[in-house]
Amino acid sequence: MLGRALGIDLGERRIGVAVSDADRRVATPLTVITRSGSHNRDHRQIAAIVEEHEARVVVVGLPLSLDGSAGPAAIGAEREARQLRAAVGVPVLTHDERLTTVIAEQSLAESGLSGKARRRRVDMVAASVILQGWLDSP
């Protein structure tokens, strides 16, 4: 058994969280953490989720530019992923998240949710898209 993986979509105001099944086949949206203004506090919340779900790895979305280069957002995500490693006690990896929010928005729109309901869920759905991409990668 591989153990669960946690997917993280780091946003400026919210952090989307998704979790996989124990066999790492399917990613499921889990929750949204509202940024507290303190990375340490936010990372402690993520660490509690890692512990609660017995995750063995955390996958953080890396917002590369469309051409694959690392702009300021990707550099910031890499920096926060390094900080997160110290807080969660399991490996923290990054995975290309290009277009995941667009995919998440489309998926939620197709589900018939209102705009307000979509905005509340988009971050955790984006996290599940990131995590599923990582699960499906060779």
Summary of the structure (lengths in Angstrom):
residues: 138
radius of gyration: 13.9
end to end distance: 17.8
largest distance: 39.8
contacts: 449
relative contact order: 0.23
helix: 46%
strand: 25%
